[in-house]
């Protein structure tokens, strides 16, 4: 049996990296932890509108899956990417940023999905890192002072962990892609190996989506995929559903 003092496993004073000689360098394991599917934010119950697209005959095969996810990620880069950048630049304004995103993102189904995942993400992050800033954000969320949208919560946590803009947006977009690919497998549209081929195919667009996120002004955020938005709005009307959204 392995024995040891619990104190031996306490969180180090510098949570961003074990090596204090380079405090600005984020420990890769922290990034991997955030983007791991095991990180409990409830993302596995959301399909990003893919379930509606499949049932309504808009997505039928691996090529359709790749096209759908690519279109969705470009829209995420235009809508959510600049929001994350703004949060990292002005973390004290996260309540105002959250409110601006909410009124710019009126489709009720994905809006609620963003809130539920964001709140779960923030609560989980606070339990892990116990940062005072996250505690304040958590209390304000419990007092309904802000909505807790996922891009806002994600940006706040990454700011606390001292992640730079590119790593943060990169991680967020990857999580969105991973979630939709996982949903496609569970919906039976593609198999596990096909899913990996789709992910590999999508990776060539990564620099383009990052560039859109970094260059789009915060005031110009927009949903650029109206068909996906329409499909997302049909989710509650489906006869049977595996996912929440």
N, C-alpha and C positions, 0 to 999 in steps of 0.2 A: 504494500500500500504506500502511495506517495503521500508524504506528510510535509507540512510546512506551515508557517505563520501566515494568516490571512493578510497581514500587513505587507508581506512580500509581494503581493499581487495588487497593491493599491495603484490607482491611476497616477502616473508621474505628474509632476507639477506643470510640465510643458506638454499638453496633450497633442500638440501638432506634430511632434517628432521626438523620439526617445533621445536622439543625439542633440544635446543642448548646445553643441558647438556650432550648429547651423539651425537656429530656431525658426527661420523662415522657410525651411524645406519641410514640406508635409510628408509624414511617414506614409509610404504607399499603402500600407495595410489599412490605414484609416479610410483612404479613398475606396479601396476594395470592399471594406466593410459597408460603406454607404451604398455602393452600387450592387451589393450582393442581394440576390432575390430573397435571402433569409432575413433581411432587415425588415422588421414588422411595420409596414405602412399600409397593408391591405391592398397593395397594387394587384395582387393575383385575382381579385374579384372584379377588376375593370378590364375591358377590352379596347377602350378607346374608340368605340363605335364599330369595331370590327365584327362583332356578333350580328349587329343589324345588317351590315354590308353582306355578310355571308347568307343570312336568312332571306334577304331581299334580292339575292342573285347578283350582287355587284362584285363579289369576290368569289372566284370559283377554283382557282389553282395557284401554284406557287408564284407565277408571274403576277397575278392579280394581287397577291399578298405583298409582294415586293413594291408594286406600284402604290398600293394603299398606304403602306408604312412610310414610303419615301415622301408621298404627298403630305401625310400627317406630320412627319418630322420637319418638313420645310415650314409648315404652318406653325408648329411649336417654336421653331427658331425665330419666327416673326412675332409671335404673340408672347411667348414665355421667356425666350432668351434675353431680350432687352430688359425685362422685368428683373431677372436675376442679376444682370449687370448693375442695374440701378440700386438694388438692395445692397450689393457689395460695396458700391461707391458711397451710399448714404444709408447705412444700416439704422440710424436713428429715425429715419422717415418711413420705416416699414409699414406703419399703420396707414399712412397716406397712400403709399404705393399699392398696398393690398386693396384699398378702397377703389383706386383708379382701375386696377385690373378687374375688379368685380363688376364695375359698370361697363367695362369694355368686353365683357365675356358673358353674354346674357343667356346663352343656351343653358337651360336649367339643369339638364342631366350632367354634362361635363363640368358645369360650374360646381355642382354639389360634389361630384367626384373629386375635383381639385381641393375642395374644402376638407372633405373627410380624410383624404390621403395626407394633406398638409398638416392637419391637426395631429394625426397619428405619428407622422414623421417628427414633429416638434416634441411631442410627449416622449417618444422613444429616445430621441437625442438627449433630452434633459436627463432622463433616467440613467443614461450611459455616462454623460460628461458633467452633469450637475453644474453647468456654468451659470453665473448670476444673471447674465443677459438673457439666457434662455429661460431662466426662472421668471424673469420679468415678463417676457413675451408669453409664457405659459399662463401666468396670472391674468394678464390682459385678455388673453383668449378666453379664459374661463369666465371673465367678466363681460364677454361679448363686445370688447372694444375693437376687435378686428375679426376677419373671417378665417384667417389661417390658410389661405390658398397655398397649394404645394410649392410653386416657384418661390414664394416669399419665405416659407419655412425652410426650404432647401438652401436658399441663399443665406439666411441667418445662421444656420448651422455651419455651413461651409466658411462663413466669415469668422465664426468663433474658432474653427479648426485651422484658420489661417491659410485656407486654400485660395489660390489666385483665381482670376476671372476665367481664364481659359480652362483650367482644370474643373472648375465648378460647372460651367455651362456644358463642357464635354461630358461630365458625369451625369448631368441631368438628362441630356439628350440620349445618352446611352441607355439610361434607365427606361426612358419612354420607348425606345426601340425594343429593348429586351422584353418589356411587358407585352407589347403587341405581338411579338414573335411567339412568346409563350402562349398567348391567347389563341393564336392561329393553330398551334399544335393541338391544344385542348379542344378546339372546335372541329378538328379533324380535316382541315383544309390542306395541311402539309404535315409530313412526318418530321421526326426529330432531325434526321440528317438533311432533309430538304431545308429545314429551318436554319441550320448552320450555313448552308449555301446562300440562303437569302441574306442572312446577317453579313456574310462576307461580301456579298454584292453591294449591300447598302453602305458598307464602310468607306467606299471610294468617294462618297458624297460628304463625308464628315467635315472636311475643311470648308466646304461651301456652306454648310449649315452653321458652323461656328462663325464664319465671316458674317453671315446674315445677322446672327444674334448680337455680334459685337458692333456692327455698323448701323443697325436700325435704331433711330432715336426712340427713347422711351415713350415720347408723346405720340409716336406713329405706330404703336403696336396694333396688330390686326390679325384676325383669323383669315387665312388666305385660301382655305379649302372649303368653299360653301357646300359642295356635295357631301363631304364628310360631316359637316355641321348638321345638314339635313338628316343624314343617316343616324347620327347620334341622337337627334331629337325623336326618332322613331323607336328608340329602344324600349320604352315603357309600353308600346303598343304590340310588341311581339307576343305571339301566343305562348311560347315557352322561352325561358332565359336561363343561361348558365351564369352570366355575369350581371353585375349591378349596373354597369354602363358600357 
